[in-house]
Amino acid sequence: MFHSDYKHIIDRLPKSFVKRAYERLLHHSKDSVPLESISRKSERIESYLRHTLEVYENSLNKKKCKTIAQEKLLRP
């Protein structure tokens, strides 16, 4: 699938995000990445994976903040 150098990024993402990133790179309407290029090392692919990880981690942080806020409201 992706180049092994991206393992440190991919391991921090859920499998569904990795699969979605792969599909988006393959089927992007304006500038898709050929299948054989996805398994190679590329600055574009690394940048996209880092962006995907950042979006994922930001969503986790928002959920944590929301949960903490709800817990504070429920405490007597």
N, C-alpha and C positions, 0 to 999 in steps of 0.2 A: 504494500500500500504506500505509505509515506517513507521517506528516507530515514534511516536509523538515527541520524543526527538529531532528528526532531523528537526522539523518544522522551526526552525530559519535558517537553511541552505536552505531548500526547498522553503521557501517563497521568497528568493532572486534570485531564478532561474526561468526562463520561463518554462511554463508547458511542452514545447517540450523537454527541457533538462532533466526534471524530468522523463518524459516518456522514453527517450532514455537511461538514467542511469538505470532505472528499467529493460528495455529490455536487456541491456548489461550484467547486473548482472545475469539475468536468463539464458542467452544463450551464455555466455563466453565459448569458445570451450575447454579450458584446465581446468578451475576451476570455473564452474558455481555455483551459489548460489540457493539452493532449494527455491521454492515459499514460503513455510511456514517460512523460515529463514529470508526472506527479511523484514517481518513485525516485526521481533524481533530486539532488540538492539544488535549491533555488531560493534566492532572496525573496522573491514574490511569495512563494509558498510559506516560507518561514514567517514572513511578516503577517500573512493571513492567519496562520495558526496562532501566532502570538496575540493577534487581535481577538481571535475567537476565545482564547484563554482569558484575556482581559475582560471581555464581555461576560463570560461565565463567572469569573471571580467577583465582578461587580454585582452581579445578580445575587450571588451568595451573601455578600456583605449587606445588601439591601434587605434580604430576608432576615438576617441576624439582627439588624437594627430594628426592624419591625417587630420581631419576636420579643426583643428586650423591652421595647416601648410598651407592648401589650402586657408583659409580665409586671412592669411597674404600675400600670393602671389597675391590675387585678390584686396587687398586694394591699392589705389593709393598713 
